[in-house]
Amino acid sequence: MTGQTNGAAQVGNALDLPDGPQPAFRTDLGALYQGDCLEVMRNIPSGSVDLVFADPPFNLGKIYGKHFTDAVAEVEYTNWSEVWIKEGLRLLAPGGAFFLYNIPKWNMRNGAYMQSLGMNFRHWITIDIKLSLPIQGKLYPSHYSLLYFTNGKPKTFTRPRIPIQVCRHCGKDIKDYGGHRNKLHPDGINLTDVWNDIHPVRHQGTKNRQANELSEKLLERVLGIASEPGDVVLDPFGGSGTTYAVAERMHRQWLGVELGDIEPITNRLTGIGNQVELPGFGDSGKGRRK
Ligand SMILES: C[S@@+](CC[C@H](N)C(=O)[O-])C[C@H]1O[C@@H](n2cnc3c(N)ncnc32)[C@H](O)[C@@H]1O
């Protein structure tokens, strides 16, 4: 453990659940549970988490293994989402942040529900995904939604700057700064709520990615905006463990849960078979990922 933290709770409090499930895997900074996130969350003390990041299944009929079905009635999915969202809010320290990544269809409802719980709406962040599969009779969906709420007034907010974007073919600025180009901050421009520099993940060598794996850049940005070293980060839907890997690197404590196979996560955190994530491959990204 890292000793004194800026967070509301020592992660030890949250990790040691005397009457609850025990972690399947530990590091100095974090604990990973295998099982249903709700069961684990219900055993975590209230107010002991500084940041929740959740990337749940989208109920799009994806095969995740035999543990659950990703194609249930809309009302069932919405009810389930409300239960774990409410539980996540209970765990948040005052001023803590809650990020929820989903498709607009569900985040519209999730956001309304979070607001009804009295949470403080900060942003609907648009994650541009460039290309997407056509859907007959509809516009092509081309973004994911990242909801950003806080439990009251945010206790941590660091606005990042991003490099001035240039065309990868000609090297010229993509935007016109109206003659003020030389007055821009040398560290880059202020980040907006439209993020078009988050690309699907591919790995060097295989050029493959784990199904559903989010870009580490996305998690670095989220953790950089709304947490500090030593804070406790909870991600109830582990997947390949992107949040936990980034939390380790950024010296955040973390709590993780995954219902299915946790080997991809433990391998990643112990460096087994680790591959380097390629930088964004931009416009060649293919379609929706879930
Ligand atoms: C969209 S993926 C998360 C991907 C992750 N953000 C990453 O970058 O690798 C959702 C994950 O949630 C897991 N899951 C689904 N229901 C769950 C539950 N009730 N409790 C814990 N994990 C669950 C699925 O097995 C899947 O791995």
The ligand as an ORCA input file, in Angstrom:
! r2SCAN-3c Opt
* xyz 0 1
  C     -16.776     -3.347    -22.320
  S     -15.848     -4.456    -21.386
  C     -14.696     -3.442    -20.495
  C     -13.410     -3.203    -21.286
  C     -12.366     -2.423    -20.514
  N     -12.750     -1.039    -20.330
  C     -11.012     -2.487    -21.214
  O     -10.481     -1.441    -21.639
  O     -10.493     -3.580    -21.380
  C     -17.020     -4.889    -20.166
  C     -16.567     -6.008    -19.247
  O     -17.495     -6.127    -18.170
  C     -17.576     -7.479    -17.801
  N     -18.828     -7.636    -17.048
  C     -20.077     -7.767    -17.511
  N     -20.965     -7.845    -16.509
  C     -20.263     -7.719    -15.365
  C     -20.601     -7.713    -13.991
  N     -21.865     -7.819    -13.601
  N     -19.609     -7.575    -13.092
  C     -18.322     -7.454    -13.478
  N     -17.924     -7.473    -14.774
  C     -18.881     -7.599    -15.700
  C     -17.523     -8.224    -19.126
  O     -17.106     -9.563    -18.945
  C     -16.515     -7.383    -19.916
  O     -15.203     -7.904    -19.792
*
